[in-house]
């Protein structure tokens, strides 16, 4: 699910606090950027820490993977080796197919389990009614009686929101809609709203991200995904600090994958471009 990783991370690390609290059962105080030492499990999707100091590990999965329980166990031990603490683990299934994975690993010598939740268990209505745009966008993955009506309501909120970076929000919405095969429906509804349709036509939302993924097929998936993550990060930074000066754009262009993730985490608290890109 590489093409969705960057968007899901940015939403959950940003304004989707209501959805995150419902899914993992605790509030994350800060996010950590930790690269695990083993090649097989180099980086977790999200690793955070609560106010009480408890580690919270969140993974996203868009398809059923028979080896997922083994991966979660490797993450569990890898985090302990790196930080000396065991994490509370949650695997969030965001796929469109029926969830068939298990949240435990049993062997003759051990028993390991973690929380496994289908995001469709969440109440989509509650997320649409949230004051946070991240929750609104993620409502499309949750339980809803009428997805087309939900799309219209989410778009109305983006159009009316004064504190919302509309371009970034629309791009995230289009990516998330892809998990439910709703991209065309979203685009059709956007075209009915002049203020949003202007952004769609002039900014060609999502094209840079998709180009990054397509180039990844030819030049290496990792490079393509990194380009997609960098595109989304640029939009988030510009939404907060305005158009990037030449030095900042150059700094981002030469950033490694681990630096891009570190910048994404620091964006939550940074007060200036200099502090963010130090």
Phi and psi in degrees as a GROMACS rama.xvg file:
@    title "Ramachandran Plot"
@    xaxis  label "Phi"
@    yaxis  label "Psi"
@TYPE xy
-54.1877  -37.1268  UNK-2
-67.1976  -14.8887  UNK-3
-105.093  -12.6123  UNK-4
-55.2919  -51.5683  UNK-5
-59.8111  -43.9058  UNK-6
-67.3047  -43.7356  UNK-7
-62.3141  -42.0839  UNK-8
-62.5354  -46.2743  UNK-9
-64.4375  -38.3838  UNK-10
-67.3617  -47.9002  UNK-11
-70.8547  -31.7065  UNK-12
-77.7508  -19.247  UNK-13
-97.0881  -108.938  UNK-14
-97.8503  1.40936  UNK-15
-85.323  48.6472  UNK-16
-70.871  -32.4784  UNK-17
-66.5349  -46.9338  UNK-18
-62.3767  -42.3807  UNK-19
-63.5388  -42.9037  UNK-20
-63.0091  -39.8776  UNK-21
-66.4883  -36.2747  UNK-22
-77.6067  -41.3957  UNK-23
-106.268  -13.2513  UNK-24
85.3654  -0.00276867  UNK-25
-140.951  165.552  UNK-26
-97.8826  132.368  UNK-27
-87.9275  125.49  UNK-28
-79.7627  -42.1799  UNK-29
-153.982  155.352  UNK-30
-101.201  144.466  UNK-31
-111.268  145.613  UNK-32
-108.112  95.7349  UNK-33
-123.766  125.962  UNK-34
-103.581  119.748  UNK-35
-73.0181  152.865  UNK-36
-74.6801  -19.1532  UNK-37
-89.1949  139.867  UNK-38
-64.2148  -35.4802  UNK-39
-65.4997  -30.6014  UNK-40
-133.489  71.8992  UNK-41
-69.0739  -32.408  UNK-42
-152.992  133.883  UNK-43
-79.3981  161.552  UNK-44
-66.8729  -56.4733  UNK-45
-139.643  135.726  UNK-46
-135.265  119.563  UNK-47
-128.917  179.611  UNK-48
-136.588  134.321  UNK-49
-80.528  172.558  UNK-50
-60.1099  -31.0304  UNK-51
-84.3395  -2.35013  UNK-52
93.1632  8.18017  UNK-53
-79.3825  135.413  UNK-54
-79.8401  139.547  UNK-55
-125.955  118.288  UNK-56
-109.409  125.964  UNK-57
-123.358  128.895  UNK-58
-119.499  146.199  UNK-59
-110.844  141.481  UNK-60
-142.545  128.73  UNK-61
-105.117  -1.62238  UNK-62
-142.804  159.24  UNK-63
-75.318  127.059  UNK-64
-126.106  116.001  UNK-65
-66.2116  -18.7114  UNK-66
-97.4223  7.70121  UNK-67
-62.2867  -39.3812  UNK-68
-63.3781  -37.782  UNK-69
-65.8916  -40.7354  UNK-70
-62.4298  -42.4633  UNK-71
-64.2109  -37.1561  UNK-72
-65.736  -39.2312  UNK-73
-64.6349  -42.2386  UNK-74
-59.8533  -44.5824  UNK-75
-56.7142  -49.6306  UNK-76
-73.2727  -34.5208  UNK-77
-63.9  -40.838  UNK-78
-64.7461  -40.7676  UNK-79
-63.3932  -43.3502  UNK-80
-63.043  -34.8635  UNK-81
-79.256  -39.8661  UNK-82
-117.093  -8.75571  UNK-83
74.1821  16.9041  UNK-84
-139.959  146.421  UNK-85
-87.4345  138.226  UNK-86
-93.1879  155.842  UNK-87
-80.0463  123.311  UNK-88
-109.787  138.724  UNK-89
-136.588  126.326  UNK-90
-102.348  119.475  UNK-91
-103.19  116.322  UNK-92
-87.9377  119.236  UNK-93
-113.262  5.72954  UNK-94
-71.7857  167.877  UNK-95
-91.9924  -17.9169  UNK-96
-80.0276  173.836  UNK-97
-73.2335  135.976  UNK-98
-69.0433  124.593  UNK-99
-125.72  4.14475  UNK-100
-83.383  163.733  UNK-101
-112.608  154.01  UNK-102
-98.8624  27.9879  UNK-103
-148.659  159.518  UNK-104
-130.165  118.887  UNK-105
-116.169  134.177  UNK-106
-140.912  168.745  UNK-107
-58.8221  -22.7817  UNK-108
-108.843  -10.5602  UNK-109
-155.369  163.056  UNK-110
-137.056  123.511  UNK-111
-131.6  137.831  UNK-112
-146.296  160.242  UNK-113
-149.17  167.59  UNK-114
-80.7372  128.427  UNK-115
-120.831  122.731  UNK-116
-137.025  135.18  UNK-117
-82.9251  126.244  UNK-118
-61.7803  -17.3477  UNK-119
-70.5712  -8.21565  UNK-120
-74.2759  -18.3637  UNK-121
-72.9944  151.309  UNK-122
-81.747  107.251  UNK-123
-62.2999  -34.0455  UNK-124
-60.741  -42.5608  UNK-125
-62.8471  -37.8653  UNK-126
-70.3449  -37.7368  UNK-127
-63.9849  -35.8135  UNK-128
-81.158  -4.59461  UNK-129
-66.3795  152.03  UNK-130
-80.8968  -1.6676  UNK-131
-106.982  129.715  UNK-132
-64.9901  -31.2384  UNK-133
-61.8437  -43.0542  UNK-134
-62.0484  -43.284  UNK-135
-57.3093  -47.0647  UNK-136
-63.8532  -42.9277  UNK-137
-70.1416  -12.4168  UNK-138
-59.9646  -26.6544  UNK-139
-65.621  -20.4048  UNK-140
-91.9232  -12.8184  UNK-141
-89.2826  -169.855  UNK-142
-81.5261  119.528  UNK-143
-138.567  141.747  UNK-144
-78.8516  -27.7732  UNK-145
-145.337  99.716  UNK-146
-69.4623  -35.8856  UNK-147
-64.3993  -42.6929  UNK-148
-63.5876  -38.7056  UNK-149
-62.1828  -42.5418  UNK-150
-59.8338  -44.5249  UNK-151
-61.779  -40.423  UNK-152
-69.5866  -39.2593  UNK-153
-64.485  -44.3091  UNK-154
-64.365  -37.3523  UNK-155
-62.5296  -40.2905  UNK-156
-64.3601  -40.6682  UNK-157
-65.1905  -41.305  UNK-158
-65.5739  -35.4842  UNK-159
-89.9049  -18.0592  UNK-160
-67.1064  124.764  UNK-161
-79.5839  -30.6638  UNK-162
-98.0158  10.851  UNK-163
-99.9957  132.606  UNK-164
-77.4245  98.449  UNK-165
-62.0567  -39.7364  UNK-166
-62.4975  -46.7031  UNK-167
-64.2659  -41.0529  UNK-168
-64.4964  -41.6386  UNK-169
-65.9586  -40.5714  UNK-170
-63.2121  -43.4832  UNK-171
-62.5612  -41.1293  UNK-172
-61.8432  -42.179  UNK-173
-65.4948  -38.3172  UNK-174
-66.7744  -47.0182  UNK-175
-64.231  -38.9134  UNK-176
-59.4644  -28.8507  UNK-177
-62.5632  -26.4802  UNK-178
-69.1784  -18.1223  UNK-179
-118.446  15.5772  UNK-180
56.7644  42.5788  UNK-181
-115.366  13.7111  UNK-182
-58.439  -45.414  UNK-183
-64.52  -39.6506  UNK-184
-62.8131  -43.1116  UNK-185
-61.5834  -45.6961  UNK-186
-63.0777  -39.4035  UNK-187
-63.1395  -40.7359  UNK-188
-71.1939  -34.7489  UNK-189
-60.7391  -40.3001  UNK-190
-64.3582  -17.4981  UNK-191
-84.6334  -7.69233  UNK-192
-115.799  104.143  UNK-193
-51.1715  -43.4506  UNK-194
-64.5955  -31.3283  UNK-195
-90.1447  -35.008  UNK-196
-62.7955  -34.293  UNK-197
-61.0529  -40.7842  UNK-198
-66.958  -43.3627  UNK-199
-60.3685  -43.2638  UNK-200
-75.4625  -39.9289  UNK-201
-85.0451  -30.1262  UNK-202
-99.9039  -12.2137  UNK-203
50.601  61.5029  UNK-204
-56.5395  139.078  UNK-205
82.7178  -14.7267  UNK-206
-68.3128  -39.7645  UNK-207
-63.6067  -41.6557  UNK-208
-64.0035  -46.3532  UNK-209
-65.504  -36.6161  UNK-210
-62.1352  -37.8862  UNK-211
-61.362  -41.7065  UNK-212
-66.6046  -42.4164  UNK-213
-64.8095  -40.6439  UNK-214
-64.4392  -31.03  UNK-215
-63.5162  -32.3409  UNK-216
-63.645  -36.082  UNK-217
-88.7044  -35.7986  UNK-218
-111.68  -1.15381  UNK-219
124.494  124.468  UNK-220
-58.9398  -38.2268  UNK-221
-61.073  -42.5928  UNK-222
-64.3094  -40.1075  UNK-223
-65.575  -43.5312  UNK-224
-63.4205  -40.1618  UNK-225
-61.1798  -39.4319  UNK-226
-64.2924  -39.9377  UNK-227
-63.695  -42.2312  UNK-228
-63.3705  -39.9045  UNK-229
-66.1403  -38.8113  UNK-230
-61.564  -46.1915  UNK-231
-66.0215  -39.251  UNK-232
-63.4433  -42.5809  UNK-233
-57.2254  -43.6885  UNK-234
-64.8787  -40.0329  UNK-235
-65.0922  -41.7903  UNK-236
-65.8352  -44.1282  UNK-237
-65.2876  -33.1433  UNK-238
-64.2418  -27.2529  UNK-239
-95.652  -41.7466  UNK-240
-112.27  -1.78091  UNK-241
91.1487  -172.927  UNK-242
-58.6267  135.305  UNK-243
-72.9096  132.843  UNK-244
-69.0054  165.703  UNK-245
-59.0913  -39.8376  UNK-246
-66.3125  -37.0705  UNK-247
-71.4262  -40.288  UNK-248
-62.8791  -40.3222  UNK-249
-66.1962  -39.1375  UNK-250
-62.4885  -43.2248  UNK-251
-66.4201  -38.0699  UNK-252
-62.8517  -30.1453  UNK-253
-100.843  14.6815  UNK-254
-76.4099  143.887  UNK-255
-82.7482  170.508  UNK-256
-60.2089  -41.2793  UNK-257
-67.9801  -34.0924  UNK-258
-68.973  -38.3939  UNK-259
-60.0811  -42.5606  UNK-260
-67.2164  -38.5067  UNK-261
-63.9277  -40.8426  UNK-262
-63.5194  -39.1776  UNK-263
-60.4903  -39.582  UNK-264
-70.9167  -41.7849  UNK-265
-71.4441  -21.3741  UNK-266
-59.3075  -27.015  UNK-267
-64.7467  -32.0845  UNK-268
-118.217  -14.5336  UNK-269
-62.1201  139.704  UNK-270
-102.265  -7.55386  UNK-271
-155.595  162.733  UNK-272
-62.8136  -39.6918  UNK-273
-60.3704  -42.7661  UNK-274
-68.2848  -37.9774  UNK-275
-67.7281  -44.0141  UNK-276
-101.67  19.4358  UNK-277
